[in-house]
Amino acid sequence: MLSPLQAQERCHALIERAVRAGAEAGDAVYLGDSSESVSVRLGALEDVERSESEHIGLRVFVGGASASIGSTDLGDAALDELASRAVAMARAAPADKFAGLAPEELLLRSAPPELDLIDPAEPDPQALRRIAEEAEDAARAVSGVTNSEGGSASAGRGVVALATSHGFSGGYGATSHGRSASVLAGSGSAMQRDYAWRSARHAADLLSPAAIGLEAGERAVARVNPGRVKSGTYTVVFDPRVGGSLIGHLLGAISGASIARRASFLLDKDGAQIFDSSITITDDPLRPRGPRSRPFDGEGLPTSPRALVEAGRLTGWLMDAAAARQLGAAPTGHASRGGSGAPHVSAGNLVMQPGSVSRESLLADIPDGIYVTELIGMGVNGVTGDYSRGASGFRISGGVIAGPIAEFTVAGNLIDMFARLVAADDLEIYRGIDVPTLRIDGLSVAGD
């Protein structure tokens, strides 16, 4: 794997080849990573895996048209072929008046901010095995756990670099560490599975393996012998583990590409009050050690913190350069690049700020409700906002969590759901999209 500086040089070399082949403009992105993981099951070593990959992607513009191509071969001959093939593809592609590099005057020109994304510690396979064993042992020690799907630990390192024909060059490295455990509780048809995990840029920011295992074991035991729920209208409370998916639907709806296609349930809602005034959702791609932190976006623009929702009010769209041109606006620094293809919109570290009531108070006045801990399927219509997903979790009875339930569906419309959403104060930040416990009144539940 190349260093960030070497990767930038390789991207520049590819762009120079493309220009010589006839490209009018272009950009190149390098993505490299290496990772190692160890998994154990029932106390025995089950798998040791190491992977390494490198990919370079090229996007070129010729006569108003563009083409993208990628390769895992970074040799000189391969880059020569990549450049000539990309230009030939662009010459055969239809023109797109919105395609193009980001505006030159908006590119990041200063030194990128230091985000502390690299952990110098590199655990060896034996250390990873000990972590995995400790997590699984703690999970299996929970009374009621009857079997295990294993414990695992991983460590990885990656490099991202981007260069453009109009003057941008940048690169950075990042590390990752992960720990998880997954176990089963009960027996026969009543058996239930659950898990716990954590990942972070620095190993020091993780929960201990024992704490992760304990969480996995307790979650699995709590789910044993689930009942069914009668169909009806209920107050539904979303555990933070699944509540972040609601913010994922918001992101899709405020993507500039969705707005330009007029394919969003939030079309014409720019600046509108879509949540209660107590709700603020922030995006911070510059948070030190953040799982989604990055100093520049996929088009070379600087990234910066902003509120996506401020006091319940939508603050605007997230746009790459193409969507911004379609909408007559400026790109927002939210472009993301893969190894090939055009940029797409993604956000940084998203946080729904905590509310003012405790989780217990949020539940206290619910005589008969549902607490969702798992969501299944993807029954969400991004155009209309209609929402319907399979779920499992627990009954809420007399304001407290009661017995487990499964095999039911939660349905509503995201516009109405956002308007009725209430947040507790129990925010924990570690996922990339983080929310506290969320309550939404008046959702349709289909069960028995």
C-alpha angles and dihedrals in degrees: 000000000000125000116248091259093048090048092053090051090051091050091051091050091053093049091050089054091050092051091050088051091055107274115147092203139348150156135222131206129197122203120184131167143164127191142175127200136179126196130188132189127196089352095304129108109258107171142000114191133180124181135180128184140171127189133176122195129196129198119187136184123212125169095341094311130100140203135188130206137166142197141188090210110088097180121125095250092049092050091050090054092043092055096047093045093049092052091048090051092050092051089056095045126093118258118261115195092200097052120100146097121298115274109284094225091060098053120119105261103165126076109286116253119261107248101176093235097150123082108198091207114096113188115214122227092266092055091048090050092053090051092049092048093049092051093049093043091054091049094048090049091065110105110251097030107126106174142008139227088194147255125267142188130190143179129192146171130207142183129207124189133173132186131177134197091239098061114284122127126166143144141171142179131225138183132211136200127189140183131182146162131196124189142165130232132194126019142262117357090347094062115124134189130210139161147196131210144170133193131184142162091245123041090221090067094061129097113252116270089245092055091050092049092048091052092050093049095047092047092052094048092049090058098056118123098010119199130211130254127224117243115260146098115305144167104254124202119198120213112230089247090068102020092081089070088072089061088050089060089050090054092053091050096051095046109123091227091058091048092048090052089046087234102128133099087220095057111143090011097109106139093007126136102250100156133037112280089253091068122092123168118194133195116205115175090169098061109130112251091002117158091231099032119133132162095222137015131245092277098046097262121137117257122223140175119266141158114253090190120023118192088338095310123118110238100200146285132310108236142184118201096272094050091045091056091050091051097040093242141108123271113256103215094259101116117128128192134208126191092281139007132050122310120273132197123269134158134225128235105338122202131178101210115239122264127230101256130075122244089251091053091047089058099035100090096043108106095182120006146129131256111203119209100162134036124198131197131006105261097154124124108211092196100051101021092234108158129199124155137161114245149177132197138106141311119251109218124178091349098306136091111268133177128337122268133188145178101049136123128229116207140177141112119284094225090057092039093053091049092054098040118125122188128212124217097248099102118160118184118214111093106074090244106050129180135163122238108303130210126200121179126212104026122155115243123193115200130125 
